[in-house]
Amino acid sequence: MWEVTQCLNQVYHVLSRYAHGHKEDVVIEERFHPANQRAGLVALMKVQDKWNKRVVWKEVKSGQEHKK
């Protein structure tokens, strides 16, 4: 259980950097997040897709171009 709590704290920290003061979509780029962290971020973002005031996001994998 400790590992899950620790991972959620990291995911919250990463997502909060996007949320405060940014008006652009959240972009989860493969080159900036290790696979396990990226999986957690994507899972959390997919859950919040069903919320009324969801955050717009996308995942960018290696070889894909990130367009603003």
TINU-511620 format. One record per residue (C-alpha): residue number from 1; z, y, x; residue in three letters. Coordinates in Angstrom, 3 decimals, decimal comma. Example, Ala and Ser with C-alpha at 12.3 -4.5 7.8 and 13.67 -1.06 7.14 Angstrom:
<pts>
  seq         z         y         x  type
    1     7,800    -4,500    12,300   Ala
    2     7,140    -1,060    13,670   Ser
</pts>
This chain:
<pts>
  seq         z         y         x  type
    1     0,000     0,000     0,000   Met
    2     0,773     2,342     2,881   Trp
    3    -2,820     2,105     4,139   Glu
    4    -4,209     3,076     0,717   Val
    5    -1,913     6,097     0,479   Thr
    6    -2,846     7,180     3,979   Gln
    7    -6,571     6,854     3,212   Cys
    8    -6,231     8,837    -0,031   Leu
    9    -4,492    11,617     1,871   Asn
   10    -7,434    11,752     4,296   Gln
   11    -9,982    11,711     1,466   Val
   12    -8,128    14,506    -0,342   Tyr
   13    -8,091    16,567     2,850   His
   14   -11,837    16,106     3,382   Val
   15   -12,725    16,936    -0,233   Leu
   16   -10,414    19,941    -0,373   Ser
   17   -12,387    21,559     2,460   Arg
   18   -15,412    21,536     0,157   Tyr
   19   -13,557    22,659    -2,942   Ala
   20   -11,926    25,866    -1,766   His
   21   -14,262    28,831    -1,796   Gly
   22   -17,558    26,950    -1,674   His
   23   -20,107    27,368    -4,421   Lys
   24   -22,593    24,867    -3,053   Glu
   25   -22,720    21,183    -3,930   Asp
   26   -20,545    18,779    -1,971   Val
   27   -22,686    16,921     0,568   Val
   28   -21,300    13,716     2,038   Ile
   29   -23,299    13,196     5,209   Glu
   30   -23,309     9,836     6,950   Glu
   31   -23,290    11,438    10,390   Arg
   32   -19,986    13,227     9,718   Phe
   33   -17,988    10,437     8,035   His
   34   -17,266     6,897     9,225   Pro
   35   -18,351     4,159     6,802   Ala
   36   -14,891     3,519     5,307   Asn
   37   -14,192     7,215     4,754   Gln
   38   -17,637     7,752     3,264   Arg
   39   -17,127     4,819     0,901   Ala
   40   -13,849     6,330    -0,292   Gly
   41   -15,410     9,754    -0,769   Leu
   42   -18,372     8,358    -2,700   Val
   43   -16,118     6,209    -4,904   Ala
   44   -13,921     9,182    -5,752   Leu
   45   -16,914    11,403    -6,464   Met
   46   -18,426     8,755    -8,759   Lys
   47   -15,171     8,635   -10,737   Val
   48   -15,077    12,408   -11,174   Gln
   49   -18,725    12,401   -12,355   Asp
   50   -17,315    11,540   -15,790   Lys
   51   -14,983    14,546   -15,931   Trp
   52   -15,748    17,649   -17,997   Asn
   53   -15,695    19,992   -14,996   Lys
   54   -17,140    17,679   -12,407   Arg
   55   -18,118    18,709    -8,907   Val
   56   -21,827    18,351    -8,127   Val
   57   -22,341    16,218    -5,043   Trp
   58   -24,775    14,043    -3,154   Lys
   59   -24,727    11,571    -0,297   Glu
   60   -27,070    12,039     2,640   Val
   61   -27,694     8,971     4,792   Lys
   62   -29,179     8,860     8,290   Ser
   63   -32,846     9,725     8,288   Gly
   64   -32,619    11,753     5,086   Gln
   65   -33,028    15,489     5,200   Glu
   66   -30,185    17,623     3,841   His
   67   -31,661    20,476     1,791   Lys
   68   -29,491    23,300     0,498   Lys
</pts>
